């Protein structure tokens, strides 16, 4: 249990550092894709998801990670996604990248 928490904190800190330094913003990436016809951030998101998927699959196949699919909480996911999106709009930015950089500065 402790090793899972520790590894999550380390991975989260590393990911947060890289995203902050790279000014990675999910909201801005989708906005730029439609308005500015700039797909660069969207491609970065696809690469990040692909690397994560391959990494998790490799850990499962190596026996280092066990995955047990449970019931999917539809209502909680929809309500949580709505509240999260509303918060991003009210904050005027993204939860990753420039929005956090504004708060920090």
N, CA, C and O of each residue as an XYZ file, in Angstrom:
420
protein
N       0.821     -1.193      0.000
C       0.000      0.000      0.000
C       0.871      1.265      0.000
O       0.631      2.195     -0.770
N       1.875      1.281      0.869
C       2.752      2.450      0.950
C       3.535      2.644     -0.342
O       3.726      3.776     -0.787
N       3.993      1.543     -0.949
C       4.763      1.668     -2.193
C       3.889      2.212     -3.318
O       4.378      2.949     -4.175
N       2.600      1.859     -3.328
C       1.700      2.378     -4.347
C       1.512      3.887     -4.166
O       1.519      4.637     -5.142
N       1.347      4.324     -2.937
C       1.181      5.755     -2.665
C       2.453      6.512     -3.023
O       2.395      7.572     -3.645
N       3.593      5.971     -2.633
C       4.869      6.619     -2.922
C       5.127      6.701     -4.423
O       5.546      7.745     -4.923
N       4.879      5.609     -5.145
C       5.103      5.635     -6.593
C       4.129      6.590     -7.274
O       4.493      7.245     -8.250
N       2.900      6.680     -6.777
C       1.937      7.634     -7.330
C       2.370      9.070     -7.115
O       2.232      9.907     -8.006
N       2.897      9.357     -5.926
C       3.382     10.709     -5.647
C       4.576     11.069     -6.521
O       4.664     12.185     -7.033
N       5.485     10.131     -6.688
C       6.670     10.391     -7.515
C       6.272     10.603     -8.969
O       6.718     11.560     -9.603
N       5.434      9.714     -9.500
C       4.997      9.855    -10.893
C       4.195     11.140    -11.093
O       4.366     11.827    -12.100
N       3.328     11.465    -10.144
C       2.542     12.693    -10.240
C       3.408     13.937    -10.206
O       3.171     14.886    -10.953
N       4.414     13.935     -9.339
C       5.317     15.084     -9.252
C       6.117     15.245    -10.539
O       6.282     16.361    -11.032
N       6.616     14.139    -11.085
C       7.369     14.211    -12.339
C       6.484     14.674    -13.493
O       6.885     15.520    -14.292
N       5.288     14.118    -13.572
C       4.373     14.514    -14.637
C       3.978     15.982    -14.497
O       3.935     16.712    -15.487
N       3.694     16.408    -13.285
C       3.345     17.808    -13.054
C       4.469     18.751    -13.435
O       4.226     19.805    -14.022
N       5.698     18.380    -13.105
C       6.853     19.208    -13.454
C       6.988     19.335    -14.969
O       7.167     20.435    -15.491
N       6.902     18.206    -15.671
C       7.047     18.219    -17.126
C       5.914     19.010    -17.774
O       6.147     19.781    -18.705
N       4.686     18.822    -17.282
C       3.548     19.536    -17.864
C       3.633     21.040    -17.597
O       3.283     21.843    -18.461
N       4.090     21.416    -16.423
C       4.212     22.837    -16.108
C       5.308     23.483    -16.939
O       5.124     24.585    -17.457
N       6.436     22.816    -17.069
C       7.549     23.373    -17.843
C       7.220     23.420    -19.332
O       7.658     24.328    -20.039
N       6.450     22.447    -19.807
C       6.095     22.414    -21.221
C       4.839     23.192    -21.554
O       4.427     23.240    -22.713
N       4.223     23.805    -20.546
C       2.986     24.566    -20.712
C       1.934     23.735    -21.437
O       1.271     24.208    -22.360
N       1.797     22.489    -21.000
C       0.859     21.532    -21.576
C      -0.537     21.834    -21.052
O      -0.764     21.811    -19.842
N      -1.460     22.112    -21.937
C      -2.822     22.463    -21.537
C      -3.811     21.700    -22.412
O      -3.830     21.872    -23.631
N      -4.627     20.862    -21.790
C      -5.602     20.079    -22.537
C      -6.657     20.966    -23.187
O      -6.995     20.779    -24.357
N      -7.170     21.915    -22.443
C      -8.197     22.807    -22.973
C      -7.649     23.622    -24.141
O      -8.305     23.750    -25.175
N      -6.460     24.167    -23.976
C      -5.841     24.943    -25.046
C      -5.546     24.097    -26.274
O      -5.643     24.579    -27.402
N      -5.189     22.842    -26.058
C      -4.910     21.948    -27.174
C      -6.131     21.708    -28.044
O      -6.043     21.744    -29.271
N      -7.271     21.462    -27.406
C      -8.498     21.263    -28.176
C      -8.981     22.575    -28.794
O      -9.495     22.580    -29.913
N      -8.822     23.675    -28.080
C      -9.215     24.979    -28.622
C      -8.389     25.301    -29.870
O      -8.936     25.701    -30.897
N      -7.071     25.124    -29.771
C      -6.196     25.424    -30.905
C      -6.471     24.512    -32.090
O      -6.328     24.924    -33.241
N      -6.866     23.275    -31.812
C      -7.136     22.337    -32.893
C      -8.309     22.831    -33.748
O      -8.277     22.715    -34.973
N      -9.322     23.369    -33.114
C     -10.503     23.817    -33.853
C     -10.397     25.255    -34.347
O     -10.798     25.548    -35.474
N      -9.872     26.143    -33.535
C      -9.864     27.557    -33.908
C      -8.645     27.961    -34.720
O      -8.779     28.684    -35.708
N      -7.463     27.514    -34.329
C      -6.232     27.940    -34.997
C      -5.695     26.893    -35.973
O      -4.677     27.110    -36.630
N      -6.385     25.763    -36.060
C      -5.945     24.651    -36.929
C      -4.521     24.212    -36.599
O      -3.755     23.828    -37.482
N      -4.182     24.277    -35.309
C      -2.869     23.862    -34.826
C      -3.056     22.581    -34.017
O      -3.613     22.614    -32.920
N      -2.592     21.460    -34.554
C      -2.798     20.157    -33.925
C      -1.651     19.725    -33.024
O      -1.648     18.592    -32.542
N      -0.701     20.576    -32.789
C       0.511     20.192    -32.058
C       0.215     19.675    -30.641
O       0.723     18.622    -30.256
N      -0.586     20.390    -29.875
C      -0.893     19.977    -28.511
C      -1.771     18.727    -28.507
O      -1.639     17.882    -27.622
N      -2.667     18.604    -29.489
C      -3.507     17.412    -29.593
C      -2.648     16.185    -29.866
O      -2.888     15.124    -29.291
N      -1.653     16.316    -30.733
C      -0.748     15.200    -30.999
C       0.067     14.846    -29.758
O       0.337     13.672    -29.506
N       0.456     15.844    -28.993
C       1.170     15.581    -27.743
C       0.292     14.788    -26.786
O       0.777     13.887    -26.101
N      -0.992     15.112    -26.733
C      -1.930     14.370    -25.893
C      -2.056     12.928    -26.369
O      -2.055     12.007    -25.553
N      -2.164     12.722    -27.668
C      -2.251     11.361    -28.204
C      -0.995     10.553    -27.900
O      -1.083      9.368    -27.577
N       0.156     11.175    -28.000
C       1.408     10.485    -27.679
C       1.455     10.127    -26.200
O       1.873      9.026    -25.844
N       1.030     11.044    -25.334
C       1.027     10.774    -23.893
C       0.103      9.609    -23.555
O       0.465      8.748    -22.754
N      -1.081      9.571    -24.155
C      -2.017      8.474    -23.910
C      -1.447      7.167    -24.441
O      -1.586      6.129    -23.794
N      -0.810      7.199    -25.603
C      -0.230      5.985    -26.184
C       0.894      5.431    -25.325
O       0.955      4.225    -25.083
N       1.782      6.299    -24.864
C       2.894      5.858    -24.013
C       2.361      5.260    -22.718
O       2.850      4.228    -22.259
N       1.362      5.904    -22.131
C       0.767      5.397    -20.894
C       0.119      4.040    -21.124
O       0.274      3.139    -20.300
N      -0.601      3.877    -22.222
C      -1.273      2.614    -22.505
C      -0.280      1.477    -22.692
O      -0.465      0.389    -22.145
N       0.761      1.725    -23.455
C       1.787      0.702    -23.667
C       2.495      0.380    -22.355
O       2.774     -0.785    -22.072
N       2.787      1.396    -21.557
C       3.454      1.180    -20.274
C       2.625      0.347    -19.316
O       3.146     -0.569    -18.679
N       1.342      0.652    -19.205
C       0.470     -0.117    -18.310
C       0.330     -1.549    -18.811
O       0.383     -2.484    -18.013
N       0.153     -1.738    -20.111
C       0.044     -3.084    -20.663
C       1.320     -3.881    -20.407
O       1.252     -5.065    -20.077
N       2.476     -3.247    -20.554
C       3.748     -3.931    -20.298
C       3.867     -4.332    -18.829
O       4.340     -5.427    -18.525
N       3.445     -3.463    -17.919
C       3.490     -3.799    -16.489
C       2.546     -4.948    -16.155
O       2.876     -5.802    -15.332
N       1.380     -4.976    -16.783
C       0.440     -6.078    -16.556
C       1.025     -7.381    -17.081
O       0.958     -8.404    -16.399
N       1.594     -7.361    -18.274
C       2.167     -8.572    -18.860
C       3.384     -9.063    -18.091
O       3.643    -10.265    -18.053
N       4.130     -8.157    -17.482
C       5.307     -8.541    -16.694
C       4.916     -9.046    -15.309
O       5.764     -9.546    -14.570
N       3.654     -8.922    -14.957
C       3.198     -9.381    -13.658
C       3.461     -8.397    -12.532
O       3.303     -8.744    -11.361
N       3.856     -7.185    -12.862
C       4.134     -6.172    -11.848
C       2.891     -5.378    -11.459
O       2.900     -4.638    -10.475
N       1.831     -5.537    -12.233
C       0.601     -4.801    -11.989
C      -0.571     -5.734    -12.232
O      -0.607     -6.450    -13.233
N      -1.521     -5.725    -11.327
C      -2.737     -6.514    -11.533
C      -3.887     -5.553    -11.783
O      -4.038     -4.539    -11.102
N      -4.681     -5.894    -12.764
C      -5.813     -5.046    -13.121
C      -7.087     -5.852    -12.984
O      -7.238     -6.905    -13.604
N      -7.992     -5.361    -12.179
C      -9.288     -5.998    -12.004
C     -10.359     -4.976    -12.344
O     -10.540     -3.990    -11.631
N     -11.063     -5.219    -13.433
C     -12.111     -4.292    -13.854
C     -13.309     -4.424    -12.930
O     -13.772     -5.529    -12.646
N     -13.797     -3.301    -12.473
C     -14.971     -3.284    -11.616
C     -16.128     -2.604    -12.312
O     -16.061     -2.312    -13.506
N     -17.175     -2.356    -11.577
C     -18.334     -1.660    -12.128
C     -17.960     -0.210    -12.433
O     -17.192      0.417    -11.704
N     -18.514      0.298    -13.510
C     -18.227      1.674    -13.915
C     -19.313      2.598    -13.370
O     -20.487      2.403    -13.683
N     -18.955      3.598    -12.563
C     -19.952      4.503    -11.969
C     -20.365      5.613    -12.941
O     -19.790      6.701    -12.914
N     -21.350      5.349    -13.791
C     -21.761      6.289    -14.830
C     -22.189      7.635    -14.273
O     -21.732      8.676    -14.746
N     -23.051      7.626    -13.285
C     -23.580      8.883    -12.766
C     -22.476      9.740    -12.147
O     -22.407     10.943    -12.399
N     -21.628      9.132    -11.351
C     -20.530      9.868    -10.731
C     -19.561     10.429    -11.753
O     -19.033     11.526    -11.577
N     -19.325      9.682    -12.818
C     -18.415     10.136    -13.867
C     -18.992     11.333    -14.615
O     -18.284     12.305    -14.880
N     -20.261     11.262    -14.950
C     -20.902     12.364    -15.678
C     -20.960     13.620    -14.809
O     -20.613     14.707    -15.270
N     -21.391     13.481    -13.569
C     -21.482     14.640    -12.675
C     -20.095     15.212    -12.386
O     -19.913     16.429    -12.404
N     -19.119     14.345    -12.120
C     -17.755     14.804    -11.857
C     -17.139     15.501    -13.052
O     -16.460     16.516    -12.891
N     -17.364     14.974    -14.254
C     -16.853     15.616    -15.465
C     -17.468     16.981    -15.696
O     -16.786     17.917    -16.113
N     -18.764     17.091    -15.425
C     -19.443     18.380    -15.574
C     -18.891     19.403    -14.583
O     -18.608     20.541    -14.958
N     -18.739     19.007    -13.336
C     -18.212     19.926    -12.320
C     -16.773     20.327    -12.650
O     -16.401     21.491    -12.494
N     -15.965     19.368    -13.104
C     -14.581     19.658    -13.477
C     -14.532     20.651    -14.640
O     -13.779     21.624    -14.595
N     -15.331     20.408    -15.677
C     -15.367     21.314    -16.826
C     -15.847     22.700    -16.452
O     -15.316     23.697    -16.942
N     -16.843     22.772    -15.593
C     -17.340     24.058    -15.120
C     -16.250     24.808    -14.353
O     -16.101     26.021    -14.501
N     -15.500     24.086    -13.544
C     -14.404     24.705    -12.798
C     -13.324     25.256    -13.711
O     -12.776     26.329    -13.456
N     -13.014     24.524    -14.779
C     -12.008     25.002    -15.733
C     -12.486     26.286    -16.402
O     -11.717     27.235    -16.558
N     -13.754     26.311    -16.795
C     -14.296     27.507    -17.442
C     -14.285     28.686    -16.474
O     -13.887     29.788    -16.850
N     -14.714     28.469    -15.243
C     -14.744     29.554    -14.259
C     -13.343     30.042    -13.901
O     -13.148     31.225    -13.618
N     -12.367     29.132    -13.913
C     -10.993     29.518    -13.595
C     -10.321     30.219    -14.770
O      -9.274     30.846    -14.606
N     -10.916     30.115    -15.944
C     -10.367     30.787    -17.112
C      -9.157     30.090    -17.685
O      -8.349     30.717    -18.369
N      -9.017     28.822    -17.424
C      -7.870     28.109    -17.952
C      -7.981     26.629    -17.731
O      -9.060     26.095    -17.471
N      -6.876     25.989    -17.838
C      -6.808     24.542    -17.756
C      -6.261     24.123    -16.399
O      -5.496     24.853    -15.767
N      -6.663     22.946    -15.969
C      -6.161     22.433    -14.694
C      -4.702     22.009    -14.806
O      -4.022     21.824    -13.797
N      -4.230     21.859    -16.028
C      -2.829     21.513    -16.247
C      -2.177     22.638    -17.023
O      -2.769     23.168    -17.963
N      -0.998     22.999    -16.653
C      -0.251     23.966    -17.449
C      -0.504     25.417    -17.110
O      -0.395     25.804    -15.947
N      -0.846     26.244    -18.116
C      -0.903     27.690    -17.925
C      -1.843     28.154    -16.816
O      -1.550     29.143    -16.145
N      -2.969     27.464    -16.606
C      -3.879     27.865    -15.539
C      -3.217     27.769    -14.185
O      -3.343     28.680    -13.367
N      -2.520     26.691    -13.937
C      -1.801     26.510    -12.678
C      -0.626     27.482    -12.610
O      -0.303     27.988    -11.536
N       0.009     27.743    -13.741
C       1.142     28.675    -13.750
C       0.691     30.070    -13.336
O       1.428     30.779    -12.652
N      -0.522     30.475    -13.747
C      -1.043     31.786    -13.345
C      -1.267     31.841    -11.842
O      -0.970     32.852    -11.206
N      -1.787     30.763    -11.273
C      -2.037     30.725     -9.833
C      -0.719     30.781     -9.076
O      -0.604     31.482     -8.071
N       0.277     30.040     -9.560
C       1.578     29.973     -8.902
C       2.295     31.311     -8.969
O       2.940     31.713     -8.000
N       2.193     32.009    -10.096
C       2.890     33.289    -10.278
C       2.149     34.350     -9.590
O       2.563     35.509     -9.616
